[in-house]
Amino acid sequence: MSFILREAEKIICAVLFLAMTFLGFANVVVRYGTHYSLAASEELLTNGFLLLTVFGAAIAARRGEHLAVTLVHDLLPRPLQRVVFGLSLLLTALLLGLSAWYSWQAVTNLMANGMRSYALGIPAWYYQAAVPFGFALVLVRYLQHAVEMLRGTASEGIPDV
């Protein structure tokens, strides 16, 4: 069970990518075999890419591989580096928390207005339901990495923080 919790976003991304690959391949085969297209494939693949992006961001956050501009940080003396790191940590956590909150508000709005998807006609919020949880997972994984950096156990990162 700990493996599943530790590697949840990797498992989700692998399953999503595999399903999207099969769906895309099936669409190509059907299109060339019958000269018709699977109309729902575009809708499913587009929303699959959205989920891959969010859960892929969680993988990057856990590894500390997000884009970072450390020029100013590296030029500062050690005590100020700690302050800048703390400020960055606080602002990033705030941004991710707000992203999770507002994406949840978008899901509840979709649920309330009854909007349906254009190809399959299912409730549109089905596609968006995982996004706030994805942002929350990015936040958790980012905080995990930040704690490792502060303890000095991260494989890479800001030394002596």
N, C-alpha and C positions, 0 to 999 in steps of 0.2 A: 504494500500500500504506500509506503514512503517513496518508492520509486515513481509511482504514478503522480503523487503530489509534487515531487521534486522535478519531474520531467513533463508535467501536464501540457505545457504549451508546445513542447516538441512533438508530443503524441498528437495533439490537435492539428498542428501544422502538417504532419506527415499524413494523417488520414484525409485532411482537406485536400492536400496536393494530389494524393493518389486518386481521390474521387473526381477532382477537377480534370486530371489527366485522362481518366477513363471517359468522362463525359465529353470532353473535347474530341477525343479519338472517335467516339461513337457518332458524334455530330458530323465529323468529316466523312466517315464511312457511309452514313445515311445520305449525306448530301451528294456524294459521288455515285452512290448506288441508285438513288431514287430521284435525284435532282430537286429534292425538298430538304428543308433544314428543320432541325429540332428547335422550335421557337423558344422553348423554355431554357435552352442551354445558355443563351446569352445572359439571361437574368440570373441563372444559377452561378455561372462563372464570374460575373461581375461582383456578385455579393460574396462569392468565395474568395476573390482577391481582397476584398475589404477585410474579411476575417483573417486571411493570411497575413495581411499587413499589421493588424493589431496584435495578433499572437506572436508574429515575428518580432515585433517591437519588444514584447515581453522577454523573448529569448535574448535579444541584444541588451536589454536592461540588466538581466541577470548576469551576463558576462562582462558588463561594463564596456560594451562595444558601440555605444551611441556616439554620434559625431560630437566632438568636444573641441573647443578652441581654448587652448591652455596658455597662450602667449602671455597674457597679463598675469595669470596665476604663477607661471614659471619665473617671471621677473620679480615677483614680490618676495620679501623675506618670509621665512617659515611661519612666524606668528600670524602674519597677514594672510598667508596661504590657507591657514586653518579657518580664518574668518570668511574668506571667499568661498572655500569649500562648503562651509556651513550655510552661507547665504544661498549658494547654488542648490544645495540639498533642499533647503526650505522652499525655494521658489519652484523647483522641479516637482516636489511632492504636492505643492499647492496646485500647480498646473494640471498634473495628472488626476488629482482628486476632483478638481472642477470639470475636467474632461469626462470623468466617469459620471459625475452628477448630471451634467447637461446632456450627455448621451442617454442617460436613463430618463431624463425628462422628455427627450425626443421619442423614446420608445413608448412612454406612457401617452404622449400626444398621438402617436400613430395608433395606439390601442383605442384611444377615446374617439378618434374621428373615423375609424373603420376603413381606412384606406386599404386598397387591395393592390397586389402586384399586377403588372400589365400583361404578363404572359401566362402565368399559372392561375391567377385570380385568388391567391391565398392572401391572408392578412399580411400587409407589408411589414408589420412589426416582427414577424418571424425572422426575417433577415437581419434585423437590427438588434435583436434581443441579446446577442452575445457581445456586442460592442462595449456596453458599460462594464461588463464583467472582464472583458479584455483589458480595458483601461485600468480597472482595479488590480488586475494581475500584473500589469506593467508597473504600477505603483508599488506593489508588494515586492516584486523582483528587484526594482530599483533600490528600495530600502534595504533589502537583503544585501545587495552589492555594496551599498554605502556603509552598512555595519561592518562588513568584511574589510573594507578599506580603512575604516576607523580603527579596527582591531589590528590591522596590519596583516591580515590573512588572505587578502585578495592577491591573485596571481599577478595582476598589473594594477597600476593606478598611481595615486599620489603618494609618494613615500613620506614617511615620518609625519603623517597627519594625526 
